[in-house]
Amino acid sequence: MNTKAIVTFGEIMLRLATPEYQRFAQASQFNIQYGGGEANVAVSLAQLGLPAYFITRLPANDVGQSAVNELRRYGVATDYILRGGSRIGIYFLESGASQRASKVIYDRAGSAISEIRPGMVDWKTIFENAGWFHVTGITPALSPSAAEATLEAVKEARDHGLTVSCDLNYRKKLWSRQEAQKTMAEVVTYVDVLVANEEDADMVFGIKAEDSDVESGTVDTGMYKSVAEQLMSRFPNLKQVAITLRESISAFDNRWSAVLWDGETFLTSKKYDVHIVDRVGGGDSFCAGLIYGMVTGLSSQEALEFAVAASCLKHSIHGDFNLVSAGEVTSLIEKGGSGRIQR
């Protein structure tokens, strides 16, 4: 497969998770892993067999190097990672159970990537042999300078002729809706493929599916055609809009699907009943699956089904990273997921 490099840009964090569904108040230790939206996409793409580069800024200490090593372990190219700053971002995870929701606490203020500024990354060199660039709404939420660096990156990617994708990924703990709308409205003008969940378009741009209630446990798929149409109408540069749909029955059991709008055809995916091991990174694995489908020449429907199946499998894996192969995703699509042991 001769595919140009796919570049992602953002923050990789140290993940400290309570073991065995314990609450923060109970835990006497944490399980250590690494993760973060754009890093998760890069790892997923590398596992699917595509050349993936991750761009970030990490402190030049042992913890920063450990994060770099983890990316390399899973096949992600780290050639252009900047070193500097004094700390890596951290997030604490309390995994939910039954009707108790999961909880995330961030400790990422003043992280190395939050201090990044325009001009620090050599985008011209990085994009020279690249074909796709992926960002999210998380990185520009870290600081004003990180927002400026993100805008610089998408402009440079567009100038180099790359396809640009963006996951809106609104994080209310990082910035306000007003801040998100102002910044992301500018970023999205340079985007070709926009990804959101059932709430992001409302939180960032005030575009909401009529009569929808994401807390009810059911989602009317057809309602999201209007959301996708409104996004494309507001940003005519967009070529495709994908929206992931999570019907949350409990912390353990969800229904998972997605829709895709290309300006002419509204596509819907198969819906999976998912029993969750770890849902963090589900949206990131969807983005990676969608990118994989598009760069390998799958039809829009096939790319959507691949993305949903890949992210379905992610829910069965501890940690942020989706450690599945393209063959495993294809097998789920073609044969279903009985869970029978493979010998």
C-alpha positions as CSV (number, residue, x, y, z in Angstrom):
1,M,0.0,0.0,0.0
2,N,1.7,3.2,-1.2
3,T,-0.1,5.9,0.8
4,K,1.2,9.3,1.7
5,A,1.8,10.0,5.3
6,I,-1.1,11.0,7.6
7,V,-0.1,13.7,10.2
8,T,-1.9,14.4,13.4
9,F,-1.2,17.3,15.8
10,G,-2.1,17.6,19.5
11,E,-1.3,16.5,23.1
12,I,-0.4,13.1,24.4
13,M,-1.1,12.8,28.1
14,L,-0.2,10.5,31.0
15,R,-3.4,8.6,31.8
16,L,-3.8,7.6,35.5
17,A,-6.9,5.3,35.8
18,T,-8.4,3.8,38.9
19,P,-8.3,0.0,38.8
20,E,-11.3,-2.3,38.7
21,Y,-13.9,0.5,38.5
22,Q,-12.8,1.9,41.8
23,R,-13.8,5.5,42.7
24,F,-11.1,8.1,43.2
25,A,-11.8,8.1,46.9
26,Q,-11.1,4.3,47.1
27,A,-8.0,4.0,44.9
28,S,-4.6,3.5,46.5
29,Q,-2.9,3.2,43.1
30,F,-3.4,4.1,39.4
31,N,-2.9,2.2,36.2
32,I,-0.5,4.2,34.0
33,Q,-1.0,4.5,30.2
34,Y,-0.8,7.3,27.6
35,G,-3.5,8.8,25.5
36,G,-5.0,11.9,23.9
37,G,-7.3,12.5,21.0
38,E,-4.8,13.1,18.2
39,A,-2.3,10.6,19.5
40,N,-5.1,8.0,19.6
41,V,-5.8,8.6,15.9
42,A,-2.2,8.2,15.0
43,V,-1.8,4.9,16.8
44,S,-5.0,3.6,15.3
45,L,-3.9,4.5,11.8
46,A,-0.5,2.9,12.4
47,Q,-2.2,-0.3,13.6
48,L,-4.3,-0.3,10.5
49,G,-1.2,-0.3,8.4
50,L,-0.9,3.4,7.3
51,P,2.1,5.7,7.8
52,A,1.2,8.0,10.7
53,Y,3.1,10.9,12.1
54,F,2.2,12.6,15.4
55,I,3.3,16.2,16.1
56,T,3.4,17.5,19.7
57,R,5.7,19.1,22.2
58,L,6.9,17.2,25.2
59,P,9.4,17.9,28.0
60,A,12.9,16.7,27.6
61,N,12.8,14.4,30.6
62,D,12.2,10.7,31.2
63,V,8.4,11.0,31.3
64,G,8.4,12.8,28.0
65,Q,10.6,10.2,26.5
66,S,8.4,7.4,27.9
67,A,5.5,8.9,25.9
68,V,7.6,9.1,22.8
69,N,8.6,5.4,23.3
70,E,5.0,4.4,23.7
71,L,4.1,6.0,20.3
72,R,7.0,4.3,18.7
73,R,6.0,1.0,20.2
74,Y,2.8,1.1,18.1
75,G,4.4,2.2,14.9
76,V,3.8,6.0,15.0
77,A,6.6,8.2,13.5
78,T,7.9,10.7,16.1
79,D,10.6,12.4,14.0
80,Y,9.1,15.9,14.3
81,I,8.1,15.9,18.0
82,L,9.4,19.1,19.7
83,R,11.1,18.9,23.1
84,G,10.7,21.6,25.6
85,G,8.6,22.8,28.5
86,S,8.6,21.4,32.0
87,R,5.7,18.9,32.2
88,I,3.4,16.5,30.4
89,G,-0.3,16.8,30.7
90,I,-2.1,14.4,32.9
91,Y,-5.7,13.1,33.1
92,F,-7.2,11.0,35.9
93,L,-9.9,8.5,34.9
94,E,-12.5,7.0,37.2
95,S,-14.2,4.3,35.1
96,G,-18.0,4.2,35.5
97,A,-20.0,1.1,36.1
98,S,-23.7,0.2,35.6
99,Q,-25.6,3.5,36.0
100,R,-22.6,5.4,37.5
101,A,-20.9,7.5,34.8
102,S,-17.2,7.7,34.2
103,K,-15.4,10.8,35.4
104,V,-12.3,12.6,34.0
105,I,-10.2,15.2,35.9
106,Y,-7.6,17.1,33.9
107,D,-4.2,18.3,35.2
108,R,-2.8,19.8,32.0
109,A,-2.4,23.5,32.6
110,G,1.0,24.7,31.7
111,S,1.8,21.5,29.8
112,A,4.6,21.6,27.2
113,I,2.1,21.6,24.3
114,S,0.0,24.4,25.8
115,E,3.1,26.6,25.4
116,I,3.5,25.9,21.7
117,R,3.4,29.0,19.5
118,P,3.2,29.6,15.7
119,G,6.5,29.2,14.0
120,M,7.8,26.5,16.3
121,V,6.8,23.6,14.0
122,D,8.3,23.2,10.5
123,W,5.1,22.4,8.8
124,K,6.5,22.9,5.3
125,T,8.9,20.1,5.8
126,I,6.4,17.9,7.5
127,F,3.7,18.3,4.9
128,E,6.1,17.8,1.9
129,N,5.3,14.1,1.6
130,A,2.0,14.0,3.5
131,G,-1.5,13.6,2.1
132,W,-3.7,14.1,5.1
133,F,-3.7,16.3,8.2
134,H,-6.0,15.7,11.3
135,V,-6.7,18.0,14.2
136,T,-9.3,18.3,16.9
137,G,-11.0,21.0,18.9
138,I,-9.0,19.9,22.0
139,T,-5.6,21.4,21.1
140,P,-6.8,25.0,20.4
141,A,-8.7,24.8,23.8
142,L,-5.4,24.4,25.7
143,S,-4.2,28.0,25.3
144,P,-4.5,31.0,23.0
145,S,-1.0,30.2,21.6
146,A,-2.0,26.6,20.9
147,A,-5.1,27.9,19.1
148,E,-2.9,30.1,17.0
149,A,-0.6,27.2,16.2
150,T,-3.5,25.0,15.2
151,L,-4.8,27.7,12.9
152,E,-1.3,28.0,11.4
153,A,-1.2,24.2,10.8
154,V,-4.5,23.9,9.0
155,K,-3.7,26.9,6.8
156,E,-0.3,25.4,5.9
157,A,-1.9,22.0,5.3
158,R,-4.4,23.6,2.9
159,D,-1.6,25.4,1.1
160,H,0.2,22.1,0.6
161,G,-2.9,20.5,-0.9
162,L,-3.5,18.0,2.0
163,T,-7.0,16.8,2.9
164,V,-7.8,18.3,6.3
165,S,-10.0,16.5,8.9
166,C,-11.2,17.9,12.2
167,D,-13.0,16.3,15.1
168,L,-14.9,19.1,16.9
169,N,-14.4,17.3,20.3
170,Y,-15.8,20.0,22.5
171,R,-14.4,19.9,26.1
172,K,-16.3,22.1,28.5
173,K,-13.6,21.7,31.2
174,L,-11.1,23.4,28.8
175,W,-13.0,26.4,27.4
176,S,-16.4,28.0,27.1
177,R,-18.9,27.6,24.3
178,Q,-18.2,31.2,23.2
179,E,-14.4,30.6,23.0
180,A,-14.9,27.4,21.1
181,Q,-17.2,28.9,18.6
182,K,-15.0,31.9,17.9
183,T,-11.8,29.7,17.4
184,M,-13.4,26.7,15.7
185,A,-15.3,28.8,13.2
186,E,-12.0,29.9,11.8
187,V,-10.3,26.5,12.0
188,V,-13.2,24.8,10.2
189,T,-12.9,27.1,7.2
190,Y,-9.8,25.1,6.3
191,V,-11.3,21.7,6.9
192,D,-12.5,19.2,4.3
193,V,-13.9,16.4,6.5
194,L,-15.6,17.4,9.8
195,V,-16.4,14.8,12.5
196,A,-18.6,15.4,15.5
197,N,-20.6,13.5,18.1
198,E,-24.3,14.0,18.7
199,E,-23.7,17.0,21.0
200,D,-20.6,18.8,19.5
201,A,-22.4,20.8,16.8
202,D,-24.8,22.2,19.4
203,M,-22.1,22.9,22.0
204,V,-19.8,24.7,19.5
205,F,-22.1,26.2,16.8
206,G,-25.5,26.0,18.3
207,I,-26.7,23.5,15.7
208,K,-28.9,20.9,17.3
209,A,-31.0,18.0,16.1
210,E,-34.6,18.9,16.8
211,D,-36.4,17.0,19.5
212,S,-33.2,15.1,20.4
213,D,-32.3,14.0,23.9
214,V,-28.9,12.4,24.2
215,E,-29.6,11.4,27.8
216,S,-32.7,9.3,26.9
217,G,-30.8,6.3,25.6
218,T,-32.2,6.5,22.1
219,V,-31.2,8.6,19.1
220,D,-33.3,9.4,16.0
221,T,-30.7,8.9,13.3
222,G,-32.7,10.9,10.7
223,M,-32.6,14.0,12.9
224,Y,-28.9,14.4,12.2
225,K,-29.2,14.9,8.5
226,S,-30.3,18.5,9.3
227,V,-27.3,19.0,11.6
228,A,-24.9,17.9,8.9
229,E,-26.7,20.0,6.2
230,Q,-26.5,23.1,8.4
231,L,-22.8,22.5,9.1
232,M,-22.1,22.2,5.4
233,S,-24.2,25.3,4.7
234,R,-22.3,27.3,7.2
235,F,-19.0,26.0,6.0
236,P,-19.3,25.5,2.2
237,N,-15.6,24.3,2.1
238,L,-16.7,21.1,3.8
239,K,-16.9,18.0,1.6
240,Q,-18.2,15.5,4.1
241,V,-19.7,15.7,7.6
242,A,-19.7,12.6,9.9
243,I,-21.6,12.4,13.2
244,T,-21.1,9.5,15.7
245,L,-24.2,8.5,17.6
246,R,-24.1,7.0,21.1
247,E,-27.2,5.7,22.7
248,S,-26.2,5.3,26.3
249,I,-28.2,2.7,28.2
250,S,-25.6,2.5,31.1
251,A,-21.9,2.9,31.6
252,F,-21.5,-0.7,30.4
253,D,-24.0,-0.9,27.6
254,N,-24.3,1.5,24.6
255,R,-25.6,1.4,21.1
256,W,-23.1,2.8,18.6
257,S,-23.5,4.0,15.0
258,A,-22.8,7.0,12.8
259,V,-24.1,9.0,9.8
260,L,-22.3,10.7,6.9
261,W,-23.4,13.5,4.7
262,D,-21.5,14.4,1.5
263,G,-23.8,17.2,0.3
264,E,-25.9,14.8,-1.8
265,T,-26.4,11.5,0.0
266,F,-27.2,10.9,3.7
267,L,-25.6,7.6,4.7
268,T,-26.3,5.6,7.9
269,S,-24.3,2.8,9.4
270,K,-25.0,-0.5,11.0
271,K,-25.8,-0.1,14.7
272,Y,-23.8,-2.1,17.2
273,D,-24.8,-3.1,20.7
274,V,-21.6,-2.6,22.7
275,H,-20.7,-3.9,26.1
276,I,-18.0,-1.6,27.2
277,V,-14.6,-2.4,28.6
278,D,-13.2,1.2,28.0
279,R,-15.0,3.8,26.0
280,V,-12.2,6.5,26.0
281,G,-10.9,6.9,22.5
282,G,-14.0,5.6,20.8
283,G,-14.5,8.8,18.7
284,D,-10.8,8.9,17.9
285,S,-10.9,5.4,16.6
286,F,-13.9,6.3,14.4
287,C,-11.9,9.2,12.9
288,A,-9.0,6.9,12.2
289,G,-11.3,4.3,10.6
290,L,-12.9,7.0,8.4
291,I,-9.5,8.3,7.3
292,Y,-8.4,4.8,6.5
293,G,-11.4,4.1,4.4
294,M,-11.1,7.4,2.5
295,V,-7.4,7.1,1.7
296,T,-7.6,3.5,0.7
297,G,-10.3,4.1,-1.8
298,L,-13.4,2.6,-0.1
299,S,-16.8,4.1,-1.1
300,S,-18.3,6.5,1.4
301,Q,-20.7,3.8,2.7
302,E,-17.8,1.4,3.1
303,A,-15.6,4.0,4.8
304,L,-18.5,4.8,7.2
305,E,-19.0,1.1,8.0
306,F,-15.3,0.6,8.5
307,A,-15.1,3.5,10.9
308,V,-18.0,2.4,13.0
309,A,-16.8,-1.2,13.2
310,A,-13.3,-0.1,14.2
311,S,-14.6,2.1,16.9
312,C,-17.0,-0.6,18.0
313,L,-13.9,-2.9,18.6
314,K,-12.1,-0.1,20.5
315,H,-14.8,-0.3,23.2
316,S,-13.5,-3.8,24.0
317,I,-9.9,-2.6,24.7
318,H,-8.4,-1.1,27.9
319,G,-6.6,2.2,27.4
320,D,-7.0,5.1,24.9
321,F,-5.4,3.2,21.9
322,N,-7.4,1.1,19.4
323,L,-5.1,-1.9,18.9
324,V,-6.9,-3.7,16.1
325,S,-5.8,-4.5,12.6
326,A,-7.7,-3.8,9.4
327,G,-8.3,-7.5,9.0
328,E,-10.1,-7.6,12.4
329,V,-12.3,-4.7,11.4
330,T,-13.2,-6.2,8.1
331,S,-14.0,-9.5,9.8
332,L,-16.4,-7.8,12.1
333,I,-18.2,-6.1,9.2
334,E,-18.4,-9.3,7.1
335,K,-18.9,-12.0,9.7
336,G,-20.4,-10.2,12.7
337,G,-19.1,-10.2,16.2
338,S,-20.1,-13.4,17.9
339,G,-17.1,-13.3,20.2
340,R,-16.3,-17.0,19.6
341,I,-12.7,-17.9,20.5
342,Q,-10.3,-18.1,17.5
343,R,-8.1,-21.1,17.5
